[in-house]
Amino acid sequence: MPHHPLLSHERSLPHSLDDKGAVVQWHAFRVREAAEAFIPHIRLGPGQQLVGGVTRDSVGPLWWVGVEVDDRVRWGSRLAVNKHAD
């Protein structure tokens, strides 16, 4: 499986609900291959784009992928965020 370039860039996980960014859903993985396998299953709608990267915590590296929206309020709720770690 080829490496997705998105997962090669250092980028911290989106923060909690007070984050001013527009990443509304993300999944974090301990194994890069699991993140790579997840990417083809993401379906994007209008005004949405794939985001992600690699970061590190006290246990080790984390690869994450998510969905960023162009307008969080239009998307549904400014506070509606879904995050998941495997």
Secondary structure, 3 states (H helix, E strand, C coil): CCCCHHHHCECCCCCCCCCCCCEEEEEEECCHHHHHHHHHHCCCCCCEEEEEEEEECCCCEEEEEEEEECCHHHHCCCCCCEEEEC
